[in-house]
Amino acid sequence: MAEETVPFTGDPDSTTWAAERAGSGPHPLILIGPTNITDGHARRIRELFAAVESIASRPVTLRISGSPATTAPAHVLRAMELPPGMEPAPDGALNPYLLMTQGEIFQQARRAGLPAPVLTRTISCVRAPHSATAHCGHCPACLTRRAGLLAALGRDNTPYLTDAWNVADHGDTLRDREAVRTWLRRDLTGVELDLPSNAPMDASPGRLRAAIERARIELRRMFDTGGDRRSEPSAA
Ligand SMILES: [Zn+2]
């Protein structure tokens, strides 16, 4: 019986893709988790795996054996630093969400059946010290995550180490926020608009530009509302 394998790092993109694939096809699905990660990260991956397994309509197995890869779109990866040891999915691997914003990917996860609280358990941060499951709150990955959760759910219950919107600007927080703000103001470059070799079939330079512009709208909305931290608990 043919197996399908997909990378599974606990980030929003690979978690969403795993949930989508878990609901389609009769053959076993193997989620490849990264090796050389902290115990906390491994626990979180197992927790997210259980969430995916609970909505699966096919056999799903977690295998901790892979080199860490991510399904995050190339334009997201270029806008932020990759976590240490993390690599983009290899050429030839699908980059299914190239034409989606982070908010659209979270919405896709909901459509695939993942409850909203599970989205909050995904891991985006590239900077948090000590634990691969913590979120610093101000790196480009955390800012993109917050903008995406606000766009998709109208709230962001992620426990950030720093509330980047409620502290005086200093050091990393200011530098990170200004880097994203600068990116939002400038024109996109040719490199940013290059289609990667693993782009989905329906990708085109025009559609990629449109997706990146939608991603910038999500981020601008968050900046315009000062982080808009609505965190009241709500049902899945
Ligand atoms: Zn962060």
Residues whose N, C-alpha, C, O or C-beta is under 5 A from the ligand:
A	BS01	ZN	C125 V126 R127 A128 H135 C136 G137 H138 C139 C142
